Amino acid sequence: MECVLKIESLNKKYPTFELKDVSFEVKPGEIMGFIGRNGAGKTTTLKSIMNLIHYESGKISAFDLDMTEHELENKQRIGFALSELNYYPNKTIRQLMNVTKKFYKNFDEKKFNEVCNLFNLNLDKKLEELSSGMKVKYSVAIALSHKAELLILDEPTSGLDPVSRDEILDIFREIVKNKDRAILFSTHITSDLDKCASNITYIHNGEILFSGMKKDFVSGYLFVKDRTKNKELEKEYIAFKELEDFTEGLIDISKRDIFVKNGVEPQEPDLEQIMVYLERSKSHESFAL
């Protein structure tokens, strides 16, 4: 099996927004970070994958099977969770598990209990009593207990404290280490991807700007902090901003020598720097105070 998930030319229209020919794939062993600013189309794409919303055109397949024709079969092999669990808030984890397990033929209650113990999840706590981090761990425990081969998670680390986020990322790395599972998770916390993602898919205004290995994406750009504030260099930036003591911004790697010749040494950027300045270049935002 070459891909656990493949999206081809997905199109979905709303009155004020649309997905335009969204295409990417996730392979076994990968942690794919799905990035883009709020409203870019991340959640719409994930809901389309799970047939939770109707899309106009395109093809989605999981485990080499069409997602529409083999929906029930595929969903047995997928663990899916939206950003916030808010259904049946007065039910305990144990009660929710007893309902959920009826939907999965491979559900292993013993495994669920073991994972909950590992995660320090109290089965008798109500959903409304769980922290955001505990809710994520509950979703992962359910996925692991029905032997999900693909986890699709919407903003799983949003709202978590740094320690909880680090724990979740460790769990993600552990899940894929045998190369027989994969994770696709949307996020706007790019530092999480610096720690755990092997691949990224970047969506902007409903269109995919990049999908592939994270290192290939990062290697195409450089970050500049120019204390000379050389006005002649401004045209070479993808986008920049002027601060009190320096100018900083993003450049294409092909522009490196131009800056070096002018006494400025560009640095390797992180994902946040790339995303911030690519978004800035495409939205042409200006602020007046």
Secondary structure in CASP SS format (residue, H / E / C, confidence):
PFRMAT SS
TARGET T0000
AUTHOR 0000-0000-0000
METHOD secondary structure of the structure
MODEL  1
M C 1.00
E C 1.00
C C 1.00
V C 1.00
L E 1.00
K E 1.00
I E 1.00
E E 1.00
S E 1.00
L E 1.00
N E 1.00
K E 1.00
K E 1.00
Y C 1.00
P C 1.00
T C 1.00
F C 1.00
E E 1.00
L E 1.00
K E 1.00
D E 1.00
V E 1.00
S E 1.00
F E 1.00
E E 1.00
V E 1.00
K C 1.00
P C 1.00
G C 1.00
E C 1.00
I E 1.00
M E 1.00
G E 1.00
F E 1.00
I E 1.00
G C 1.00
R C 1.00
N C 1.00
G C 1.00
A C 1.00
G C 1.00
K H 1.00
T H 1.00
T H 1.00
T H 1.00
L H 1.00
K H 1.00
S H 1.00
I H 1.00
M C 1.00
N C 1.00
L C 1.00
I C 1.00
H C 1.00
Y C 1.00
E C 1.00
S E 1.00
G E 1.00
K E 1.00
I E 1.00
S E 1.00
A E 1.00
F C 1.00
D C 1.00
L E 1.00
D E 1.00
M C 1.00
T C 1.00
E C 1.00
H C 1.00
E H 1.00
L H 1.00
E H 1.00
N H 1.00
K H 1.00
Q C 1.00
R C 1.00
I E 1.00
G E 1.00
F E 1.00
A E 1.00
L C 1.00
S C 1.00
E C 1.00
L C 1.00
N C 1.00
Y C 1.00
Y C 1.00
P C 1.00
N C 1.00
K C 1.00
T E 1.00
I H 1.00
R H 1.00
Q H 1.00
L H 1.00
M H 1.00
N H 1.00
V H 1.00
T H 1.00
K H 1.00
K H 1.00
F H 1.00
Y C 1.00
K C 1.00
N C 1.00
F C 1.00
D C 1.00
E H 1.00
K H 1.00
K H 1.00
F H 1.00
N H 1.00
E H 1.00
V H 1.00
C H 1.00
N H 1.00
L H 1.00
F C 1.00
N C 1.00
L C 1.00
N C 1.00
L C 1.00
D C 1.00
K C 1.00
K E 1.00
L H 1.00
E H 1.00
E H 1.00
L C 1.00
S C 1.00
S H 1.00
G H 1.00
M H 1.00
K H 1.00
V H 1.00
K H 1.00
Y H 1.00
S H 1.00
V H 1.00
A H 1.00
I H 1.00
A H 1.00
L H 1.00
S H 1.00
H C 1.00
K C 1.00
A C 1.00
E C 1.00
L E 1.00
L E 1.00
I E 1.00
L E 1.00
D E 1.00
E C 1.00
P C 1.00
T C 1.00
S C 1.00
G C 1.00
L C 1.00
D C 1.00
P H 1.00
V H 1.00
S H 1.00
R H 1.00
D H 1.00
E H 1.00
I H 1.00
L H 1.00
D H 1.00
I H 1.00
F H 1.00
R H 1.00
E H 1.00
I H 1.00
V H 1.00
K C 1.00
N C 1.00
K C 1.00
D C 1.00
R C 1.00
A E 1.00
I E 1.00
L E 1.00
F E 1.00
S E 1.00
T E 1.00
H C 1.00
I C 1.00
T H 1.00
S H 1.00
D H 1.00
L H 1.00
D H 1.00
K H 1.00
C H 1.00
A C 1.00
S C 1.00
N E 1.00
I E 1.00
T E 1.00
Y E 1.00
I E 1.00
H E 1.00
N C 1.00
G C 1.00
E E 1.00
I E 1.00
L E 1.00
F E 1.00
S E 1.00
G E 1.00
M E 1.00
K H 1.00
K H 1.00
D H 1.00
F H 1.00
V H 1.00
S C 1.00
G C 1.00
Y E 1.00
L E 1.00
F E 1.00
V E 1.00
K E 1.00
D E 1.00
R C 1.00
T C 1.00
K C 1.00
N C 1.00
K H 1.00
E H 1.00
L H 1.00
E H 1.00
K H 1.00
E H 1.00
Y C 1.00
I C 1.00
A E 1.00
F E 1.00
K E 1.00
E E 1.00
L C 1.00
E C 1.00
D C 1.00
F C 1.00
T E 1.00
E E 1.00
G E 1.00
L E 1.00
I E 1.00
D E 1.00
I H 1.00
S H 1.00
K H 1.00
R H 1.00
D H 1.00
I H 1.00
F H 1.00
V H 1.00
K H 1.00
N C 1.00
G C 1.00
V C 1.00
E C 1.00
P C 1.00
Q E 1.00
E C 1.00
P C 1.00
D C 1.00
L H 1.00
E H 1.00
Q H 1.00
I H 1.00
M H 1.00
V H 1.00
Y H 1.00
L H 1.00
E H 1.00
R H 1.00
S H 1.00
K H 1.00
S H 1.00
H C 1.00
E C 1.00
S C 1.00
F C 1.00
A C 1.00
L C 1.00
END
